Amino acid sequence: MFNRANSLLGTNWTLHDLRHTAAYRLARDPKMPLTDVQWVLGHAHLSTTQLYLPADRDEVIEHVRAHHARRAKSAERVPPPPAAGYNPESLNNLFGTAW
């Protein structure tokens, strides 16, 4: 049946291609532990299974935007004044934050 479908569609897919597709989909399921995917695929090392976890472009862009939004939000906060006995200039030199 698989060979007939390939002939009809003009493709050359293999059962191994289907294995890769299943592995990719399983690995991307947030409710499926990667160690379970490892077991299903029979991989000896988790690092082999992790190859099925590449981030797509839109996902990377969203993560970078969220990172910058968190950084901007934390930059808006005014740090509390230093505790008594600390020199604000010394703290500024050490941590780069204006006290």
N, CA, C and O of each residue as an XYZ file, in Angstrom:
396
protein
N       0.830     -1.180      0.000
C       0.000      0.000      0.000
C       0.883      1.256      0.000
O       0.624      2.216     -0.726
N       1.911      1.223      0.817
C       2.776      2.394      0.903
C       3.456      2.659     -0.441
O       3.568      3.807     -0.871
N       3.901      1.605     -1.091
C       4.539      1.750     -2.413
C       3.544      2.276     -3.441
O       3.903      3.093     -4.289
N       2.293      1.813     -3.374
C       1.280      2.313     -4.312
C       1.010      3.795     -4.079
O       0.862      4.560     -5.032
N       0.947      4.201     -2.811
C       0.727      5.622     -2.507
C       1.891      6.457     -3.026
O       1.671      7.530     -3.587
N       3.116      5.989     -2.854
C       4.279      6.704     -3.386
C       4.193      6.834     -4.898
O       4.475      7.896     -5.453
N       3.808      5.762     -5.559
C       3.696      5.791     -7.019
C       2.621      6.775     -7.465
O       2.823      7.547     -8.403
N       1.495      6.742     -6.794
C       0.383      7.625     -7.138
C       0.743      9.091     -6.927
O       0.385      9.948     -7.736
N       1.457      9.378     -5.834
C       1.816     10.756     -5.496
C       3.128     11.212     -6.126
O       3.434     12.405     -6.129
N       3.894     10.281     -6.652
C       5.192     10.633     -7.225
C       6.215     10.968     -6.141
O       7.099     11.800     -6.345
N       6.085     10.317     -4.999
C       6.999     10.558     -3.882
C       7.873      9.331     -3.666
O       7.668      8.288     -4.286
N       8.839      9.470     -2.788
C       9.697      8.331     -2.455
C       9.852      8.219     -0.936
O      10.943      7.959     -0.428
N       8.758      8.416     -0.233
C       8.791      8.314      1.223
C       9.073      6.883      1.649
O       8.762      5.923      0.943
N       9.669      6.775      2.817
C       9.950      5.457      3.384
C       9.291      5.360      4.753
O       8.834      6.357      5.312
N       9.251      4.147      5.280
C       8.729      3.987      6.632
C       9.601      4.736      7.630
O       9.112      5.196      8.662
N      10.878      4.858      7.330
C      11.771      5.609      8.215
C      11.396      7.094      8.227
O      11.515      7.754      9.259
N      10.944      7.621      7.087
C      10.456      9.006      7.049
C       9.258      9.180      7.981
O       9.145     10.191      8.674
N       8.371      8.195      7.993
C       7.218      8.265      8.891
C       7.658      8.214     10.347
O       7.063      8.871     11.201
N       8.698      7.437     10.631
C       9.244      7.362     11.987
C       9.741      8.737     12.428
O       9.495      9.160     13.557
N      10.450      9.438     11.522
C      10.937     10.782     11.839
C       9.774     11.742     12.106
O       9.824     12.542     13.041
N       8.740     11.656     11.288
C       7.571     12.517     11.474
C       6.919     12.247     12.821
O       6.584     13.178     13.552
N       6.739     10.967     13.147
C       6.128     10.616     14.435
C       7.003     11.098     15.583
O       6.492     11.630     16.568
N       8.307     10.919     15.468
C       9.225     11.345     16.528
C       9.160     12.858     16.723
O       9.129     13.338     17.856
N       9.139     13.597     15.635
C       9.063     15.056     15.721
C       7.774     15.487     16.414
O       7.795     16.351     17.290
N       6.664     14.891     16.025
C       5.376     15.266     16.619
C       5.298     14.885     18.091
O       4.798     15.656     18.909
N       5.792     13.697     18.429
C       5.798     13.280     19.831
C       6.665     14.212     20.675
O       6.270     14.618     21.768
N       7.840     14.547     20.162
C       8.779     15.382     20.920
C       8.244     16.791     21.120
O       8.593     17.446     22.102
N       7.408     17.266     20.213
C       6.861     18.621     20.322
C       5.623     18.692     21.206
O       5.144     19.788     21.497
N       5.100     17.563     21.637
C       3.920     17.539     22.492
C       4.345     17.877     23.921
O       5.112     17.126     24.524
N       3.863     18.993     24.475
C       4.308     19.395     25.813
C       3.899     18.416     26.915
O       4.470     18.444     28.006
N       2.930     17.562     26.647
C       2.493     16.600     27.662
C       3.178     15.241     27.509
O       2.879     14.301     28.246
N       4.096     15.147     26.549
C       4.813     13.894     26.315
C       6.252     14.068     26.771
O       7.016     14.793     26.132
N       6.638     13.417     27.862
C       8.031     13.551     28.316
C       9.007     13.053     27.250
O       8.764     12.040     26.594
N      10.087     13.762     27.093
C      11.074     13.392     26.092
C      11.659     12.011     26.372
O      12.039     11.296     25.445
N      11.732     11.638     27.636
C      12.233     10.304     27.960
C      11.290      9.215     27.453
O      11.739      8.119     27.119
N       9.983      9.503     27.392
C       9.041      8.543     26.816
C       9.248      8.428     25.303
O       9.188      7.335     24.741
N       9.490      9.560     24.660
C       9.771      9.540     23.222
C      11.050      8.736     22.974
O      11.127      7.959     22.023
N      12.034      8.927     23.822
C      13.286      8.174     23.721
C      13.007      6.673     23.779
O      13.555      5.897     22.996
N      12.154      6.280     24.711
C      11.840      4.861     24.878
C      11.120      4.317     23.643
O      11.442      3.231     23.161
N      10.147      5.071     23.135
C       9.391      4.633     21.954
C      10.321      4.446     20.765
O      10.182      3.485     20.007
N      11.269      5.362     20.600
C      12.180      5.295     19.457
C      13.318      4.302     19.659
O      13.991      3.908     18.707
N      13.523      3.905     20.905
C      14.600      2.967     21.188
C      15.974      3.599     21.174
O      16.970      2.917     20.932
N      16.041      4.897     21.432
C      17.333      5.577     21.468
C      18.057      5.270     22.770
O      17.455      5.292     23.843
N      19.342      4.987     22.674
C      20.144      4.708     23.868
C      20.448      5.991     24.631
O      20.592      5.964     25.853
N      20.546      7.107     23.926
C      20.930      8.379     24.549
C      19.852      9.438     24.309
O      19.330      9.568     23.202
N      19.535     10.174     25.339
C      18.536     11.231     25.229
C      18.971     12.301     24.225
O      18.133     12.918     23.567
N      20.272     12.514     24.111
C      20.766     13.519     23.168
C      20.369     13.177     21.726
O      20.201     14.080     20.906
N      20.218     11.900     21.411
C      19.764     11.505     20.073
C      18.310     11.925     19.878
O      17.944     12.416     18.810
N      17.492     11.737     20.889
C      16.077     12.100     20.806
C      15.921     13.618     20.732
O      14.994     14.118     20.096
N      16.822     14.347     21.380
C      16.731     15.809     21.386
C      16.899     16.410     19.994
O      16.557     17.574     19.786
N      17.410     15.651     19.049
C      17.539     16.158     17.684
C      16.182     16.493     17.078
O      16.101     17.243     16.105
N      15.125     15.941     17.648
C      13.777     16.192     17.145
C      13.151     17.434     17.777
O      11.958     17.677     17.597
N      13.925     18.213     18.504
C      13.408     19.393     19.183
C      13.887     20.728     18.613
O      14.000     21.688     19.376
N      14.170     20.839     17.337
C      14.602     22.146     16.854
C      13.462     23.148     16.942
O      12.313     22.831     16.633
N      13.788     24.339     17.359
C      12.767     25.385     17.449
C      12.537     25.965     16.056
O      13.480     26.147     15.286
N      11.286     26.249     15.746
C      11.040     26.887     14.458
C      11.231     28.395     14.586
O      11.287     28.937     15.690
N      11.326     29.045     13.469
C      11.656     30.472     13.426
C      10.673     31.315     14.237
O      11.094     32.171     15.016
N       9.385     31.088     14.066
C       8.383     31.883     14.783
C       8.492     31.697     16.292
O       8.302     32.642     17.057
N       8.798     30.480     16.710
C       8.948     30.190     18.133
C      10.161     30.932     18.717
O      10.091     31.480     19.817
N      11.249     30.941     17.983
C      12.449     31.649     18.437
C      12.173     33.147     18.527
O      12.560     33.793     19.501
N      11.515     33.692     17.531
C      11.204     35.126     17.530
C      10.324     35.472     18.730
O      10.554     36.482     19.395
N       9.331     34.649     19.008
C       8.448     34.901     20.153
C       9.218     34.845     21.469
O       8.994     35.672     22.352
N      10.116     33.886     21.606
C      10.916     33.791     22.831
C      11.831     35.004     23.001
O      11.998     35.502     24.114
N      12.425     35.481     21.904
C      13.296     36.661     21.982
C      12.477     37.896     22.348
O      12.917     38.709     23.161
N      11.301     38.044     21.762
C      10.440     39.185     22.111
C      10.042     39.143     23.586
O      10.067     40.167     24.270
N       9.679     37.966     24.070
C       9.303     37.831     25.482
C      10.487     38.164     26.382
O      10.318     38.792     27.427
N      11.684     37.743     25.979
C      12.891     38.055     26.759
C      13.080     39.567     26.860
O      13.317     40.099     27.944
N      12.975     40.251     25.724
C      13.175     41.704     25.735
C      12.069     42.418     26.511
O      12.325     43.434     27.158
N      10.859     41.903     26.453
C       9.763     42.497     27.232
C      10.035     42.348     28.729
O       9.793     43.276     29.500
N      10.536     41.186     29.138
C      10.872     40.991     30.556
C      12.001     41.927     30.969
O      11.961     42.502     32.057
N      13.001     42.083     30.118
C      14.127     42.971     30.434
C      13.658     44.420     30.540
O      14.090     45.148     31.433
N      12.780     44.838     29.637
C      12.277     46.218     29.669
C      11.452     46.446     30.936
O      11.541     47.505     31.558
N      10.656     45.458     31.310
C       9.828     45.589     32.504
C      10.698     45.689     33.757
O      10.411     46.482     34.653
N      11.760     44.887     33.818
C      12.628     44.937     34.996
C      13.444     46.229     35.012
O      13.826     46.698     36.085
N      13.718     46.814     33.840
C      14.457     48.071     33.801
C      13.616     49.229     34.304
O      14.158     50.230     34.772
N      12.292     49.105     34.215
C      11.394     50.153     34.681
C      11.362     50.249     36.201
O      11.072     51.309     36.756
N      11.660     49.148     36.867
C      11.618     49.153     38.326
C      12.774     49.967     38.891
O      13.914     49.838     38.446
N      12.478     50.777     39.843
C      13.498     51.571     40.511
C      14.073     50.725     41.646
O      13.331     50.247     42.504
N      15.390     50.541     41.651
C      15.962     49.717     42.712
C      15.806     50.396     44.070
O      15.832     51.623     44.153
N      15.647     49.625     45.114
C      15.525     50.220     46.445
C      16.849     50.863     46.850
O      17.908     50.472     46.358
N      16.791     51.837     47.734
C      18.040     52.471     48.169
C      18.900     51.444     48.908
O      18.378     50.505     49.509
N      20.209     51.627     48.859
C      21.091     50.683     49.558
C      20.886     50.763     51.067
O      20.494     51.796     51.611
N      21.158     49.662     51.710
C      21.040     49.614     53.163
C      22.053     50.563     53.784
O      23.068     50.901     53.175
N      21.763     50.979     54.985
C      22.656     51.896     55.694
C      24.062     51.295     55.773
O      24.234     50.104     56.034
N      25.041     52.134     55.544
C      26.424     51.697     55.646
C      27.065     51.363     54.307
O      28.282     51.193     54.235
N      26.258     51.265     53.227
C      26.814     50.976     51.905
C      26.993     52.275     51.145
O      26.134     53.155     51.197
N      28.092     52.393     50.447
C      28.382     53.563     49.639
C      27.719     53.383     48.268
O      28.070     52.457     47.537
N      26.757     54.261     47.904
C      26.071     54.113     46.617
C      27.020     54.121     45.421
O      26.776     53.409     44.446
N      28.094     54.907     45.471
C      29.051     54.941     44.355
C      29.753     53.600     44.187
O      29.976     53.149     43.063
N      30.100     52.969     45.293
C      30.748     51.659     45.233
C      29.793     50.617     44.640
O      30.189     49.787     43.822
N      28.534     50.680     45.068
C      27.549     49.744     44.532
C      27.337     49.969     43.036
O      27.190     49.013     42.275
N      27.323     51.221     42.622
C      27.163     51.533     41.206
C      28.338     50.976     40.406
O      28.142     50.441     39.315
N      29.553     51.095     40.933
C      30.722     50.570     40.242
C      30.665     49.036     40.157
O      31.047     48.449     39.145
N      30.191     48.413     41.211
C      30.127     46.959     41.231
C      29.017     46.378     40.371
O      29.231     45.402     39.652
N      27.833     46.975     40.442
C      26.658     46.384     39.812
C      26.123     47.176     38.617
O      25.209     46.715     37.934
N      26.674     48.346     38.361
C      26.242     49.119     37.211
C      24.840     49.694     37.328
O      24.214     50.001     36.314
N      24.350     49.841     38.519
C      23.012     50.378     38.742
C      23.136     51.667     39.540
O      23.818     51.723     40.563
N      22.463     52.697     39.049
C      22.489     53.956     39.763
C      21.616     53.841     41.009
O      20.440     53.493     40.909
N      22.163     54.121     42.147
C      21.414     54.040     43.403
C      20.957     55.412     43.704
O      20.295     55.633     44.718
